[in-house]
Amino acid sequence: MTAAILAALAILFAMFAGFWTDWLWYRSVDYTSVYRTQMLTRATMFAIFGLLMAVAVGFNIWLAHRLRPPLSAMSMEQQNLDRYRMSIAPFKKWVVLAVSVVIGLIAGGSASSQWRTWLQWINGESFGVTDPQFNRDVAFFAFDYPFYRFLLGFGFAVVVLSTLAAALTHYLYGGIRLTTPGSRITSSATGHLSVLVGLFVALKSVAYWFDRYGLALKSGDFRDNEGWTGLRYVDANAYLPAKTILAIIAAICAVLFFATLWRRGWQLPVIGLGLMVLSAVLIGGVYPALVQQFQVKPNEQAKETPYIQKHMESTTQAYDIADAQVEDYSGTSEADAEELRNSVSETASIRLLDPSVVSPAFQQIQQVRGYYQFSPTLDVDRYSIDESERDTVVGLREMNVNNAPERNWINDHFRYTHGFGMVAASGTDIQSNGQPDFLERDLPPEGDLGDYEPRVYFGEYTTQYSIVGGPQQEIDYAGEDGEVEYSYSGDAGVNLDNYFNRAAYALTLGEPQILYSGAIGEGSRILYNRTPKERVEAVAPWLTIDGDPYPAVVDGRIQWIVDAYTTTNGYPYSSRTTLGDVTETSLTENQGEVIAQENNVNYIRNSVKATVDAYSGEVVLYEWDTEDPVLKTWRSAFPGTVLDREEISDELLDHLRYPQDLFKVQRDLLQRYHVDNAGQFYSGSERWAVPDDPTHQGQSVPPYYLSMRMPDQDEQVFSLTTTFTPLNRDTLAAYMAVEADARSDDYGTMRILTLPSNTTVWGPQQVQSRFNSDPEIAESINLLSRGDSEVEYGNLLTVPLEGGLLYVEPVYVRGAGTNYPLLRRVLVTYGERTAFEDTLEDALDVVFGVTESGEDPEETPPPEEGEEEQPPDGEATLQEAIAEAQQAWEDSEQALQDGDWEAFGEAQARLEEALAQMEDQDPARNEEEETPPDEEGSPDANS
């Protein structure tokens, strides 16, 4: 008995532990109201619908037993059933109760998963927009219709299960006889089952009526558009009246079934049911097919035009692209070379530092210790440096325990607990040796970002739990005198100050050492659910989270900024989008992608900006879209969880930006929905495509953040940009930029420059092909990639410039021995001219054929008579370069032995620079470069 009691207590504690640890976590982040509302809603729905199902099934079993015939027929069938009746006779009540409870538990569990549907229905806010067919508010389709369909589905389940249970009971007790001669069913069983069937048919009548509204949400494939949603001609003129007629027929049929209570017999109900089935085939199937074949197909465009227009208008409203500003752009410039050259700096701050390429450089130069890591794709932000705002590439030095010197439970969870410091580099400025120009660097951090709490306990790659704040000290950072220790002093996480909590976590995490380890004591706290996505998703399970949280220093703290979306799948006529598909680009493998509760949506808004403190783990949700009815609905359901927009501080506002994933969804829709009229949409002649990334074949080009000025703007604005090509062509069709600076009154304004369809302005793929096919550039690339060096192309940026398009692409070299990319050259093209130079300024001078002073570089005057021509400033002799290379090699070897990675990186950079100087001073190479071409004009084969 004692063992049984202990086993039962252990099972109950195991069931309770998960609930208890979840409650403790929500309490630690001060969002217990979310957990409480969610649990109470689920429990209420479980109880209500589970009880309804159990009572309905139990009542019908009881009623069928009550209506059993007093005497069973004398037949072999009934004699066989007598054995079963006798065996369950002593336990009839318990059998009925058990069957009802089991079915009720299953139904309650299924119903509890619809807690979001219930909360949206009970708290639904008006959209203020009506659908074009039924003139109902969109809220009916987004919030009410899903709940009514759930109730219908539950009603069908109740009736079907009750009918099966009643029929089985009638059969068991002789009300239904399958092989007995004479009447096969008693009048009592007939009346009972006919009522249940009548209820089913009545529900079918209601379902037909609601199917009418479902037509506005019906998805299908139309003109190669798999996301098409809404009514078309055949729906409005055939299916819609058919559903109404079928609803009336089903209602009449249900009345005939109910009438069997007074007029025993199945003749009329069966005839009515047959007519209903026949009507469903003829009216609901054959007639629409005939309309489609003989009315629509012969003149499809004219018939479908009104419905295409409704679909286009609803889609652009639902995805917030209706107000995109579209203007024509020539693609060619009439400006002279000097004007073009001088306007570059006014038009854009061209970012040469590609966040998807330079992470290894951050890792090699700023990692400091092997157990730190940076994101494979860094983030672009803005910081005010020396009273001017700069585009900045940033990354956090996060902890990677997989590279800890020694792996064990204490090291993994107590010692190596957090990262340390932000690293930032200018997006537009590069050091002469090709390294990033760091604005914030080293340990402890120093630079232009000011004083802030540098410890990173919560990050994108902090995926395991840590126990901090107790007797066991943590590794803080590596200082000049070795590793500095630290003990967490924040209030994040859950206290492990009692054995009950410790036992609960030992059980839920599957780690018994938590229960008895001496490393846990007074002040110990357990941190888990540590990534920004996990934390925001947990406190706001009704939000869809952007795939790219990014860090920023705000008010002396490192804050993860997380964009979050409200979505619905119930916006009538609006095209459906699969978020995971349209947000995939060449960077999502490293950067992540949308994590969607409702992955297939047809309405989306960036309604919430969230922050997660990298030290304390505090999660704050801010309202961003003040007009979004979906957010208003969820704020009613979870009051107090989302702060008003006015609560956003000015310093936080400086770092908010237009989210990439929303932009990807919108640009995907704009490939089709940029046109003005239904005729163009139907023909598809103006369809666009998002081009493939020229350097990552098979993946679409990602959007790029860039401070730039569009033709109608007076000054540069932080923007998110992309290009479009005509469908199945590589020329440029359009260029789009959305104002991404949250401080701007024009935030979110989309500007689209459309190029003439009769011109052939180069697209990204063609520009890259031109780079690759240029003989001089190809020769230079071959020289850069000689030996074990590898050439990596950076982001191909596109900038509208005085009527034309300027393309800029940084070229990195991952040299032998360095294993990280250094910027070595810059590719630039404008119109028909292309340059491949050491710096952006040099490349622009070559492309536009002028120096900064307006002189042609090829016409620089020779030195005066008697004046010796001086070598360029800073040029070393070959012997000096060799000596410098030798010294740099020795320094790098010594740094490698000392484990000083910063000194190693600097020495390797000096070695690269010296080797480049040796290359420039190599007489043999210079002779080769001066070798004249052969008679056919091609370079000599020996060169």
N, C-alpha and C positions, 0 to 999 in steps of 0.2 A: 504493500500500500504506500509506503514511504517513497519507494522508487517511482511508482506511478505518479504520485503527486509532484515529485521533483521533475519528472519528465514533462508533465503537463505545464508546470511553471516555466521550464526552459523553452518549450514551444511558444507559450504566450509571450515570454520576454523577447524571443526572436521576432515574433510578429510585431511587437510593440516598438522594438529598437529602431526600425526604419522610420516609423512615424515620429518617434521622439527626436532622433537626430535631425530630421527635416525641420521639426519645430525649433530646435535649438539654432539651426543655421539661419532660418528666417528671422528669428529673434536677434541674432548677432548683426544682421544687416538692417534691422528695424523695419522689416516688411512683413510682420506677422499678420497684418490685415489681409494681405494677398493670399497667404497660405490658408488663413481662416475662412475667407470668402470662398476660395476654391474648394476646400474640404467640405464646408457646410453645403455648398451647392451640389457637389457630387453626392454627399450623403443624403440630402433631401430628395434628389432625383432617384437615387437608388431605392430609398424607402418608398416613395410614392409609386413609382412605376413597377417596382418589384412587388409591392403589396397589391396593386391593381391586377397584375398578371396572376399572382398566386390566388387571389380571391376569385377572379374570373374562372380560372381552370378548376379550382376546388369546388366552386359553386356548380359548375356544369357537370362535374363528376358526381357530386351529391345529387343533383337533380336527375341525372340519368339513372342513378341507383334508385332514387325515389320513384321513378316512372317505370320501373321494371315490371314485367308481367308477374302476376301472383304465382302462376304455375309454369314450369318450363315444359316445352314440348317433349314428347317421348320420341327422341331420335338419337342416333349414334353421336351426332355433333353435340347435342346438349348433354348427353351422358359424359362425353369427354370433358366438356366445360364444367360439369359438376365438381370434378376433382379440384379444379382451380378455384372455384367459388368456395368450396369447403376449406381449402388450405388458407385462404386470405380472410375468411369470415371473422376469426378472432382478432384480426389486426386491421380491419377495414378503415377505422378512423386514422390509424397511424399511417397506413399506406396512402390514403388521400392527402393527409397532412404532409408526408414526405415528398410526394410527387409535386404538390403545389409549391412547397418551399423551394425545392430544387429548381423548378421552372422559374419561380419568382426571383431567386438569386441570380440566375443567368440573365433574365430580363432586366433586373435592376442594375447589374454590372454593365450591360450594354447601354442602358439609358444614362448612366452616370457619365459615360464618355462624351455625352452631348451637353456638358455643362456650359461650354462656350455658346452653343446655340440658344440655350435657355437664357443666359445672361444678356445676350444681344437682343433677344425678343423682348425681355422685360424692361430693358433700359434703352431701347432703340431711339435714336434721334433722327429727325427729318433731314433729308438731303436738300430739300428745297428745289428739287428737280423731278419732273414727272417723266415717265417713259412715253414714247411717242405712239404706242399702240393702245394701251389700256388707260392711259392718263392717271396712273397711280404713282405716288411718290416712290423714288428709288429705294427708300427705306423698307417698303413692303417686300421688295425682291431680295434685299440684302439681309434683313433681320427677321421679317415675319414669315415669308415663304419657306425658308429652311425649317423653321420650327413647326409649321403646319405640316410639312412633308414628313417630319419626324413623327408627329402625332398620328398621321395616317399610317405610316409604316408600323408604328407600335400597335395601332388598332387592328391592322391586318394580322399581325402576329398573334394578338389576343384571340381573335376570332378563329384563326386557323388552328391554333393549339387547343382551344376550347372545343372546336368541332371534332378534332382527332380524339381528344380525351373522352368526349361524350360518346362518340361513335364506338370507341373501344369498350366503354363501360356498357353501352346498350348491347353490344355483341356478347360480352361476357355474361350478362344476366338475361339473355334471351330476347331482348327487344329487337335485335337484328339477327336473322337466321339465314345463313348463306346456302345451306343444303337441305334444310327441312322442307318437306312438301307443304303447300298452302301459302299463306301470306308470309312474305319474307321480312316484314317490318311491322311493328305494332303502330297503332294510331298515335300513341303517346310519343314514341320515338320519332315518328314522322313529324309531329308538331314541333318537337324540340329541335331536331336537326334542320327543319325548314326555317325556323326562326334564325338559327345561326347562319345558315346559308344566305338568308335574306339580309342579315347584318353585313355579311361579306359583300353582297351585291350593292347594298346601300353605300358602303365605304368606297366601292368601285365607282359609284356615281359621283361621289365627292371628289375622288381622285381624278376622274375625267374633267371635272370642273376646274380643278387646280392645274391640270395639264395645260389648260388654255394659257395660264400665266407662265407656265414652264417653257412655252414656245419662245418667250422673250429671252430666255437663258439657254436655249438649245444651241449646242455647238455642232459644227459640221465643217465640211471641206467645200469651199466655194472659190473657184478660179485660183486653185493652188494655194489657197489661204486656209491652212488647217485650224487656225484660231478663230474662224468666223463664228460669231454669236448673234442670235436674234432671228426674227421672222424674215422670211423671203416671200415672194409672191405666192407660192404654193401653200405656205404656212398660213398666211393671212386669208386666203381665199378658198382653201380646201380643208386643211387640218383644223383651223380654228372653228368654223361652223360644224365640222364633223365631231369635234370634242363636245360641243354644246349639245348636239343631237344625241350622242352616245350617253351623255350624262342624264338626259331626260329618259331615254330608253332604260337605262340601268335603274333609275328611280322607280319607274313603273314596274319593272321586273322584281324589284325588292318588295313592293307592295303585294305582288302576287304571291311571293313566298310567305309573307306575313299572313296572307289571307287563308293559308292552310290551317291556321288555328281554328277557323270556323268551318271551312269547307275542306274536309280531309281529302287528300289526293294530290298527286304531283303533276297532273296533266298541264294545267295552266302555267304553273311556275316553270316547268321544263320547256314548254313552248316559248315562254318569254325569254328564258335563258338562251334558247337556241336562236331566237331572233336577235338577241343582243350580240351573240358571237358572230352571227352572219352580218349584222350591221357593222361590227368592228372590222370585219374583213373588207366589206364592200365600201362603206363610208370612210373608214379610217385608213384603208390601204389602197384599194383599187382606184377609188375616185381621185385621191391626190396624185397617184401615178399618172392617170389620164390627163389631169390638168397640167402636170409637168411636161408630159410628152407632146400634147397637142396645142397648148396655149403658151407655155413658157419657152420651150426650146426654139420654135420658129422665130421668136422675136425676144430673145432673152434679155438683151440690154435694155430695151424699152420697158419690159415688165419689171425688171429688178432695180431699175434706177432709183425709185423712191426709197426702197429698202436699203440699198447701198448707201444712200445719203444719210439715212438715220443711223446706220451702223458706223459710218465715218464720224459723224458728229458725236455720238455717244463714246466712241473709242478715244477720240482726242480729248474729250472732257474727263473721262475716267483716268487717263494717264497724264493729265495736266500738260498736254502739248498743243492745246487748241490755240494758245496765244503766241506760238512761235512766230518770230518776225522773219519773214522770208524776203530777200531782195536779190536782184540779179547782180552778178559779178562777172566782169569781162574775162578775167584770167590772164590778161596781158596788160602791160603798162606802157604809157606814153611818156613817163617821166625820164629825165636824162640820168646818166650814171651817177653823177655827183649827188643829185637829189635822192636817188634810191639809197645810196650808201649812207647818207646822213640821216635818213628816216628810219633806219633799222633800229637804232637804240631807242628811238621814240615809240616805235611800234611794239617791240617785245623785249622782255628780259629773257634772252634765250638760255634755257637751262641745259648746260652741257653734262651735268652730273646725272646719270641715269640711275634712278633708285633700284631698278631691277638688275643692274650690272655691278654696281660698286659695293654691294654688301661684303664680298670677300676682301675688298680693300679696308673697309671698316673693321672686319674681323681680324685681318693680319696686323694692322697698324694700331688699332685701339682695343683689341681683345684683352690685352695685358696678361690674363691668365686663361689657361686652356678650358676652364669650366664655365667661361662666359660665352655667350653667343648673341648674334644679331639675327633679325629676321632676314630670310633670303631676299625678300623684296622690301626695301626701306620705304619710308613715307615722305611725302612732300608737304611742307607747311610754310608758314611765313613768320618771320621774326623781325622786329625793328632793331637794326644794328647801326650804330653811329647816326641815329636820327633818320635813317632811310630803311624802308621795308625791303626785305630780300626773300626770294624764294629759297627755301632751305630744305635740304635732305636730312632727315633725322632717323635715328634708331636708338633703341634701348639695349644696354648691356645686360641681357637676361641670364639667369642661371641655367646651366645645362649639367645636371648631376651625372649624366652619362659619361662626362669627361672628367669627373672628379678623380684625383690621384688614387684614391682607394675607395672601392664601393663596399659599403655595409649599411646596415639599417640606421645606425647613428649618423653616419655621414650623409646618407641620402635624405633623412628626414629631420635632423637636428642641427647639423653643421652647415651644410650647403643649402641654405634656405632662400636666398634672395639674390637678385642681380644688383647692379650698382651703376647708376649714372646714365645720363643721356649723352649721346654723341651727335653733333650737328655739323654739317658742312654747307658752305655756300653752294647753291645750285648753279650759279653762273660763273663763279671764279674757280680756277684750277691752278695749283702750284706749277712752277716751271718744270718740275720733275714728273708731272702727270698725276701726282697724288691729290686727293681732295683737299680743299682749303678749309680746315676744321675751324669752326667757330666755338665749339665746345668739345673738350677732349680730356683725356688722361684721368687718373685716379689719385686722389679725389678730384672730382670734376673741376675744371677751370675754363673760363672763356667768357663769352658775351651774353650768356643766358641768365646771369645773376645768381644769387643764392637760392637754393631750393633743396627740399628733402630728396636725396638721390637714390634712396633704397627702393628696390623694385620687388615687392613681395607678391604682386599680382600682375601677370603679363600673359602675352599670347602663348608662350611656350612653358609656362609654369603650370604643368598639368598634374603634378602629384601633390599629396598632402605634406605639410610641414608642421612640426610641433615646436613652438617658439615661446620665449618669455620665461622659461623655467630655469632650473639649475644648470642646464647644458648651454654653454656659450656657442654662438654662431660665428662662422667666418664672415667678416664684414667686407673687407677689400684688401688688396695687396698694397701696402705702403712701402716707403723706402726701407724701413727696418723689418720688413716681413709682413705677414698677414695680421691684420688688426681684427680683434674680436668684438662682438656686439651682442646685446640682448634686446630683443624686440620690446618696445615700450608702448606700442599702440594698443587699441582695443578691438582689433579685428579678430575674427575667429570665435571659437567656443571654448569656454573654460573647461579644463580637465581637472578641476579641483576636488572632484568626488569620484568615488569608485563606480557609482551608477553610470555617470556619463562615460567614464573610461570603458566600462563593460559594454555599453551600447556601441561605442565607436570600434572597440575591438571586434565586435560581432559584425557590424555593417561594413567595415573595411577589411575584414578577414585577417587581422593582425593581432594575435593574442598578446604580443609584447606590450601593447598599449596598456593593458590591464595591470601588468606587474613591473614594468621597467622603472628603474631608479632614476632614469634621465628625466622622468616626468614628476613634477612636484608643484609646489606653490607658485602660482603665476603662469603655469604652462597653458598654452592655448593652441588649438589645432586649427590650421588654415586649410581649407579645401574649396572646391569650386572656384578656382583662382583665375581662370581666363576671363577677360572682359565679356566675351560673348556668353559664357555660361552664367555669369552673375546677372547680366541684364535680362537674359532669357528666363532665368528663374524668378526674378522679381516682377517681370512683366511677360507672362507666358502667352499673352495675346498679341505680342509684337513679333514682327519678322526682322531679323538682325542683319545688318549689312556685313559683307564678307571681309571688310578691311578696317577694323578699329585702328586708330593711330594715336600716338602719344604726343602730349604737349605740356610745356611748363606753364602752369597757370597759378597765379597767386602763391608762388613759392612751393608748389607741389607738382609732381608728375601726375597728370590726369590722362587716362585713356578716354578718348572721345569716340563714342559709338553712335552711329546713325541707325535709327530704327524706323520701321515702316508699319503702317496699318494697311491691311489689305482686305479685300472681299472677293468672292467668286460670284457675287450676285448682282452685278451692275448690268441691267438689260441692254442688249444690243452691242455691248463693248467686247472687243476681241479678247480672247483668252491667251495668256502667256505663261509658259513654263519658266519660272524664274531661274532655276538651275541651268537651263540651256542658254538663255540669252545673256546671262552674266558671265559665261565662260569665255575667257580670252587667253592670250599666250602667257599671261601672268598668274592665272588663277591656280595653277598647280602649286605655286609657292605662296600665293597671297590668300588663298581661300576663296569661297564663293558663298552665295546667299544660303543661309540656313532658314528654311521656310516652314512654318507650321502648316501653311496652306500654299503648297508650292505652285499650284495652278490657279492663277488669279486673273481678274479683269478690272481691277481698280487698285491703285497704290498711291500712297502719299508718304512723304518723309515727315511724319507728324511729330516725332519725338527725337530730341537730341539727349543722349545719356552720357554721363561721365562715371568712370570708375577710378578711384584714387589708387595709385600704384603702391602706396604704403599702407593705408588703412583699409583698402578694399571697399570703401564707402561707395554706394551706388546712388546716383541722383538722376531722376528723370525730369526733363524739361519739355513742356509743350512747345512745339515749333510751328506747326500749322494750326492756327487758331480757328480755322473754318472747317476743319475736317470733321464730318459727322460721325465717322467711325471712332475717332479718338474721343469725341464727346460721349459716345455710347460707353466706351470702356472706362472713361473717367467717372461716369455715373455708377458703373458696376464696381469699380475699385476707387472710391473717393479717397483723396489725400495722397495717392501714390505718385501723381504727376504734378510737378510744380508749374506755376504759370510762367509764361514766356518772359515776363518782366523780371523774374528772379535770376535770369542769366546775367552774370557779371560782365563788365566791359572787357576784362582781360580774357575771359573765356570766349566771348563773342569774336575776339581777334583771331581765334584759331578755328572757328567753325567754318565749314566749307560745304559745297554742294557734293552729295555723295556719289561715288562712282557707280554703284550697282543700280541706283535709280536712273542715272544717266544712260547706262547700258540698256536698260529696259526701254527707255524712251527712244533712244536712237534706233533700236530694233523695230519699234512700231513706226518710226518716221520713214523707214525704208519704203513703206507702202502708203502711209497716211499723211504724207506731206502734200499730196495733191489737193486741189480745191474742189473738184467736181467728180461726180460718180462716173462719168464717162471715162475720164482718165484712169480712175481706179479699176474700172471693169477691163479696159484694154490692157492695162499693165505696161503700157509703153514708157511710162515715166518711173518705173520702179528702180530703186537704188539697192546697193548692197554695201555692207560694212567690209572693207577690204581685208585681206589676210595680212597678218604682220609680215613684212618682207624678210625679217630675220628669224621668224618662227613659222615655217610653212604649216598650213593646216589649221591654224588658230587665228581668230580675228584680232585685228590690231586693238590694243587697249586704248582707252581715252587717256589723255595726258593733261596734267595740271600745268598751267603756264600763265605768267603775268603778261598780258598782251592787250592791244587796242584793236578793236574791230573798226571798220571804216566809218561807222556812225558815232564812234565814241571819241571823246576829247583826250582821254588819258588811259594809261594801262590799268587793267583790272585783273585780279586773280581769276582765272577762268579754267574751265574744263572743256577740252576740245576733241574733235574727231573729224574724220573725213569720210566721204561717201563716194562710191564709184557707180556708174550705171550697171545694171544687172548683166552679168556675163561679159563685162568689159573692164579694162584696167585704167582707162582714162578717168579723170576726176569729174564727178558730177556735182558735188556740193561740199561745203565746209561748214561745220557747225561749232559754235562756242556757246556755253552757258555761263552766265556770271556766277562765280562760285564764292565770292566774298560775302559772308553773312552780314557784314556791316553795311553793305551797299543797299540803297533803296531799290535797286534793280536786281537784287539777288534772285536767281532763278530765271532771269530773262533769257530766252533762247534766241539766238541770232543765226540764221542760216543763209549762207551765200551760195546761190545756185549758179553754176557755170553754163554757158550756152551749149546746147546739145550738138551744135554743128561745128564746134571747135574741139581740138584734141589737146587739152591741157593735161599734162602728165599726172598720173596718180602715183601713190606711194610705191606700188610694185614696179612701175615703169622707171621711177626715179632710182630705185635700188638697182634695177637691171642696168640702168645707164652707168651708175657708179661702177658696177662690177665689170662692165664691158669696156670701159675706157682703158686703153693700153697703158698710159702713163700711171693711172691709179692702180691698175692691176699689178704693174711692176713694183710700185711702192708697197702694195699690200704683201707681195711675195717677199720683199726685203724685210718687212716688219715681222713676217711669220717664219723667218728662216730659223733653223735649229729647232729647238723645242718650244719656241714662242707660239702663242695662239692669238689670233685677231678676233675681237668681239665687237660687233656693231651695237651701238646704243640706240636709244629711241629716235626714230625719224620724226622730227618735229616739223609741222607745217604752219606757216605764218602768212596771212594775207598782207601783201606789201604793195601799196600804191597801184592797185589793180591787178597785180600778178601774185604768184605764190612763191614764197621762199621756203626751201627745204634745207634743214640742218640736221646732220647726223654725226654724233661723236664716235670716234673709232678708238677702241681700247686695245692694248696689247698686254697679254698675260705672259710676261717674260719667264724664261727658264730661271729657276732659282727664287723667283718672287712669289709665284702662285697666286697673285692677285692682279687685277687689271689696273693699268695706268693709262690715262688719256694721252694719246700720242699724236693723233691727227684729227682734223675736223673736215667732214665732207659738206659742201654747200653747193646748191644749184638754184639758179633763178633763170627762168626762160630757157634759153639754149646753152647757157654757160654753166660750167661746173668747175669747182676748185677742190683741191685736196691739200690742205696746208697744216702747219704745225699748230696754229692758233685760229680761233674764230675770226679775229680781226684780220689776219693775213688772208684767210679764205674769202672773206667779204671783199677785201681790196681786190683780189684777183677776179672774183666773179663780176664785180661792177667796174673793173678796169681802172680804178682810181685809188690813190692813197687818201688818207684822212684829209689832207690839205687840198685834194682835188687834182693831184698830178698823176699822170700815167706812170706806174712803177717801171715800165720798160723804157721810159724816156728820162730817167734820172741822169742829170748831167755828170760827165766824167770829172775827175779831180783837176784842179788848175795845174798849169805847166809848172814843173819843179816841185809840185806837192806829191808826196808819196801816198799811195793808196793804203789806208789803214785797214787792218782786218776788223771784222765786226767786234763790237764790245763783248768781252767775256769769252772769246774764242780761245780755247787752250791748244797748245801744240800737241802733236801726236804723242811725244814723249811724256808731256804732263798728263795727258789723258790716260796713258798706260799706267803711270805711277798712281794716279787717283783710283783707277780700277783695282790695282793691286792692293792699295790700302783699304779700300771699301770691302774687298773680299776678305781680307784678314780681320777687319772689324766685325763683319757679319759672322765669321766663324767663331770669334770670341764671344759674341753676343749669344750665339746658338748654344755654346757650352754653358754660359751663365744662365740660360733660360730667360734672358731679357728680350722679350719679343718686340718691344718698342724700338730698342736700339738695333735689333736685327732688321726690322722693317726700314728704318732710316738708312742703314748701311746698304741694304739691297737697292733702295731707291737711288743712292749715290752711285752704286755700281751700274745701274741701268743708264743713268745720265752719262757716266764716263764712257760706257760702251757706245752710246749714241754719238758722243763727241769723237771717239775713235773712228766711227763709221764715216763721219763728215770729213775727217782729216786724212782718210785712207787715200794715198795717191793713186793706187791701182783702180780704186772705185771711181775716182774723179776722172781718170783717163777713159774708163769705160763709158761714163756718162757723156763724155765729149766725143765719143766715136761717131763719125758721121753715118747717116743711114746709107743703105746700099742703093743701087740704081733704081730699084722699084719703090723706094721710099720707106721700106720697112727697116727696123733696127737690125744691125748685124747679128747673125746667129750667135757668134762667139760672145757678144755682150750680154 
